[in-house]
Structure formats: C-alpha cells, structure tokens
C-alpha cells in the first residue's frame, strides 16, 4: 500500500512537472506593459460560459521580484471574469525563477477562496477583461492607448523578410549574413529592443527580437522565428536551429560571461549588435 501511494505521488509530480514546463512553450500573445512587467495572455485558453470567462495570463517582470523568501521573474495565473459585473478573481498561480515561466517553479497552487475584485477603468485588468469577454472588441488602438498611458511601448512589429530596411552589419569570421532593422529600435532608459536577421546558403533564414540592457551589458531573446521558405529546403548540410530558443536564452544573459552550459552564447553577432544598438 505504501509503495502504491509512493508511485501515485511520483506520477502526480511528474504530470505536474510536464504541465508547468508547457508554460515555457505555450503560445503567449503580447498584450502590453506596466511599469514593472510585460503582460501576455494565452489566447487559446479563453473559455466563456454565460457571463463568466476564464483564461491564462503571464506577467514577465523586467527585474527580479523579491517578496519575503522568494526571488522570481515571472508569474503565471488562471483568472476568471464576471463579464457583466466587471469583476476579476485569481483561481491559480505559479511563480518561476526565470522569465516567461522558465527556470525553477518556486510556488504553485489553487486559490482556496478566490475573492471577486472590481476592475478599475484604464487598467491591465480592463484590457484582460476585454480579451476574455470579447465585449467590446479589443483593437490595436485600445492597446496602444493603454501602453502610452503607462509610458511604455508595444513590442516592435517584425519586419517583412524582404523589407528594404534591413541593414547589413559585419561579423568577422562568420559565414551567415547579419542584419538589423534600425526602424524597429525601441529605447527606454538604458534598455533597447531591435529586430535582427541572419541568413546564408547553409543556414535557415531567421529573425530574432533582442532586448539589450546597455548598462549591465546583458541580452535576452523576446521572439524568434524562421522564414516560411526555409521549411521547403532539403539540404543535408543545413544548420537546423531549434523551433524556439532555449528558455535560458529568454532570460537575461551576461554578454561577458555567457551561459554556464553554453559559453558560446551570446555569440559574436549578438555582441556586435549590442555595441551598435547601445552606441558603445
């Protein structure tokens, strides 16, 4: 009996670990930013019944949060809305040591007695309600207005693959051609965001949205994708990139020391781009 209970507990833990790990590969949709964090929703999880709606959200914090006994960079929650009464409550939360649900799970659990709270106008909660309840329809104008009110900006839109704005930059000793789009550069304090691209005969054509901390000399990947035309290639010698960057690269990484297990990252092309974008 004891052995059976142990196996059940082990199975439940394994299933939970898989569930949590899925948060790093979920399709998170960008909504906006607050002074402390970037807000995402998992649009496909929206479930509406009558005047009630549920969905999963993610707060990805710019700096480490430090409540008593915990240090975390992201929080994932399932929230519920009373669409008619414009109320919100938190049903479940997990907090993570890394960005975008990555790293170690520090705490998780259901809220045993979630209380309804009113949603003030012109807040993140109001925007979330509009997405979940679908009334009124959230437009880009609505999101932009909220972002401007908090003195932040939306993530720069990915440039077209054939955009004339791609600007070549040289990285000695590297075969791929590297580009960045100056029109996508966003500046806030000592932070910079920019879209980059690399391609060659033996590499897939890739776009990456980087964010740089010019003061602390750090970088993290915000988004990453591959040109649709690359999927039709059958070269045996082609260098196939991962479909998504490892979660560790979606956290802040020092440009000087790199990742402990992958000291080659950030690579020279990323460092060169840092010096260009941060005016070093």
C-alpha positions in Angstrom: 0.0 0.0 0.0 2.8 2.4 0.9 4.6 1.5 -2.3 1.4 2.2 -4.3 1.0 5.6 -2.6 4.6 6.5 -3.4 4.1 5.6 -7.1 0.9 7.7 -7.3 2.7 10.7 -5.7 5.6 10.3 -8.1 3.2 10.1 -11.1 1.3 13.2 -10.0 4.6 15.1 -9.5 5.7 14.0 -13.0 2.5 15.1 -14.6 2.7 18.5 -12.8 6.2 19.0 -13.9 5.1 18.4 -17.5 2.2 20.8 -17.1 4.4 23.5 -15.7 7.1 23.0 -18.3 4.5 23.6 -21.0 4.2 27.2 -19.8 7.6 27.9 -21.5 6.5 26.6 -24.9 2.9 27.9 -24.8 1.8 30.4 -27.5 1.8 33.5 -25.4 0.3 36.6 -27.0 1.7 40.0 -26.1 -0.8 42.4 -24.6 1.1 45.4 -23.1 3.4 46.6 -20.4 3.2 48.0 -16.9 6.0 49.8 -15.1 7.3 46.5 -13.8 6.3 43.8 -16.2 5.3 42.7 -19.7 1.9 41.1 -19.9 1.0 38.1 -22.1 -2.2 36.0 -22.5 -2.6 32.5 -23.8 -5.5 33.4 -26.2 -6.3 29.7 -27.0 -7.2 29.1 -23.3 -10.1 31.6 -23.2 -13.2 29.7 -22.1 -16.5 31.5 -21.8 -19.8 30.3 -20.3 -22.7 32.6 -19.9 -21.4 35.8 -18.4 -18.3 34.1 -17.0 -14.9 33.8 -18.7 -11.5 32.2 -17.8 -8.1 32.4 -19.3 -4.3 32.0 -18.5 -2.1 35.1 -18.3 1.6 35.7 -17.7 3.5 38.6 -16.1 7.1 38.7 -17.2 8.9 41.0 -14.9 11.7 43.3 -16.0 13.6 42.9 -12.7 13.6 40.2 -10.1 10.8 40.4 -7.7 11.7 39.8 -4.0 8.9 39.2 -1.6 9.9 37.5 1.7 11.6 34.2 0.9 11.2 34.3 -2.9 13.0 35.7 -5.9 11.2 35.4 -9.2 11.0 36.8 -12.7 7.6 35.6 -13.9 4.1 34.7 -12.7 1.6 32.6 -14.5 -2.1 32.7 -13.4 -5.5 31.5 -14.4 -8.0 34.3 -13.8 -11.8 34.4 -14.0 -14.0 37.3 -15.0 -17.6 38.2 -14.3 -18.1 39.9 -17.7 -21.4 41.6 -16.7 -20.3 42.9 -13.3 -16.8 43.7 -14.5 -15.2 41.7 -11.7 -12.0 39.6 -11.6 -10.6 36.9 -9.4 -7.4 34.7 -9.4 -8.0 30.9 -9.4 -4.5 29.6 -9.7 -0.9 30.9 -9.7 2.6 29.6 -10.2 5.8 31.7 -9.8 9.0 31.0 -11.6 12.7 31.9 -11.1 13.1 32.5 -14.9 11.5 34.7 -17.5 8.4 33.5 -19.3 7.7 30.7 -17.0 11.2 29.3 -17.2 13.7 28.3 -14.5 12.6 26.7 -11.3 8.9 26.6 -10.1 9.1 28.3 -6.7 5.5 28.2 -5.7 2.2 27.0 -7.2 -1.3 26.3 -6.1 -5.0 27.0 -6.4 -6.5 29.9 -4.5 -8.7 28.2 -1.9 -11.2 31.0 -1.6 -10.7 33.5 -4.5 -12.4 36.8 -3.9 -14.0 38.9 -6.6 -12.5 42.3 -7.1 -13.8 45.2 -9.2 -11.9 46.1 -12.3 -10.9 49.8 -12.4 -11.1 51.6 -15.9 -8.0 52.1 -18.0 -6.0 49.3 -16.2 -4.4 46.0 -17.2 -7.4 44.2 -15.7 -9.7 46.1 -18.0 -7.7 45.1 -21.1 -7.7 41.4 -19.9 -11.5 41.5 -19.4 -11.9 42.8 -23.0 -9.9 39.9 -24.4 -11.6 37.3 -22.2 -15.2 38.6 -22.5 -15.0 39.8 -26.1 -17.1 42.9 -25.4 -16.1 45.4 -26.6 -13.6 44.1 -29.1 -10.1 44.9 -28.2 -8.4 46.9 -31.0 -4.8 47.8 -31.5 -5.8 51.4 -30.8 -7.0 50.4 -27.3 -3.8 48.5 -26.5 -1.7 51.4 -27.8 -3.6 53.9 -25.7 -3.0 51.8 -22.5 0.6 51.4 -23.4 1.1 55.1 -23.9 -0.6 55.9 -20.6 2.0 53.8 -18.8 4.8 55.4 -20.8 5.7 52.1 -22.4 5.5 50.8 -25.9 4.4 47.7 -27.7 7.0 45.3 -28.9 8.2 46.4 -32.3 6.5 44.6 -35.2 8.6 42.0 -37.0 9.8 43.5 -40.3 8.9 41.7 -43.6 11.5 39.2 -44.7 12.1 41.3 -47.9 11.9 44.7 -46.2 14.3 47.3 -47.6 15.1 48.4 -44.0 17.3 45.5 -43.2 20.8 46.9 -42.7 23.9 44.6 -43.0 26.5 44.5 -40.2 29.7 42.7 -40.5 30.8 40.0 -38.1 34.4 38.8 -38.8 34.9 35.1 -39.3 31.2 34.2 -39.7 29.6 32.9 -42.9 26.0 33.9 -42.3 25.0 37.5 -43.3 23.7 39.5 -40.3 21.2 42.4 -40.5 19.2 44.5 -38.2 16.3 46.9 -38.8 17.0 50.4 -37.4 13.4 51.4 -37.8 12.4 48.8 -35.1 14.8 50.1 -32.4 12.9 51.0 -29.2 14.6 52.8 -26.4 13.6 53.2 -22.8 16.1 54.3 -20.2 19.1 52.0 -20.7 17.1 49.3 -22.5 17.0 48.7 -26.2 14.8 46.4 -28.4 15.6 45.6 -32.0 14.8 43.0 -34.7 17.8 41.2 -36.3 18.1 38.7 -39.1 20.7 36.2 -40.3 20.9 34.1 -43.4 23.3 32.3 -45.8 23.4 29.4 -48.2 23.9 26.9 -45.3 21.7 28.5 -42.7 17.9 28.9 -42.3 16.8 32.5 -42.6 15.9 33.6 -39.1 14.5 36.7 -37.4 15.2 37.4 -33.7 13.9 40.1 -31.5 16.5 41.0 -28.9 16.4 43.2 -25.8 19.6 44.7 -24.5 20.4 46.1 -21.1 23.0 48.6 -22.2 24.0 49.5 -18.6 24.5 45.9 -17.3 25.6 44.5 -20.7 23.0 41.8 -20.8 20.7 40.4 -23.5 17.6 38.2 -23.8 15.5 36.9 -26.7 11.9 38.1 -26.8 10.9 36.3 -30.0 12.3 34.1 -32.7 11.1 32.7 -35.9 12.2 31.2 -39.3 11.3 32.2 -42.8 8.5 30.0 -44.3 10.6 29.4 -47.4 13.3 27.7 -45.3 10.8 24.9 -44.4 11.0 23.6 -48.0 14.8 23.2 -48.1 16.2 19.7 -48.1 19.9 20.4 -47.8 21.6 17.8 -45.8 24.3 20.2 -44.6 21.9 22.9 -43.5 22.2 24.0 -39.9 18.8 23.5 -38.4 18.0 25.8 -35.5 15.6 24.9 -32.6 12.0 25.9 -33.2 12.2 28.1 -30.2 15.3 29.3 -28.3 16.0 27.5 -25.0 14.2 29.1 -22.1 17.6 30.1 -20.6 18.1 32.4 -23.6 14.8 34.1 -23.0 16.2 35.2 -19.6 18.8 37.9 -19.1 22.3 36.6 -20.1 25.6 38.4 -19.5 27.4 39.4 -22.7 30.7 38.9 -20.9 30.3 35.6 -19.1 27.6 33.9 -21.2 25.6 30.8 -20.2 27.4 28.4 -17.9 26.5 25.4 -20.0 26.8 27.2 -23.4 29.7 29.7 -23.1 29.5 30.4 -26.8 26.2 32.2 -26.3 25.9 35.2 -26.6 27.8 34.7 -29.9 29.9 37.4 -31.7 27.0 38.5 -33.8 24.9 39.3 -30.7 27.8 41.1 -29.1 28.4 43.2 -32.3 24.7 44.1 -32.4 24.9 45.1 -28.8 27.7 47.6 -29.5 25.8 49.0 -32.4 22.4 49.4 -30.7 23.8 50.6 -27.4 26.2 53.1 -29.1 29.2 51.6 -27.4 
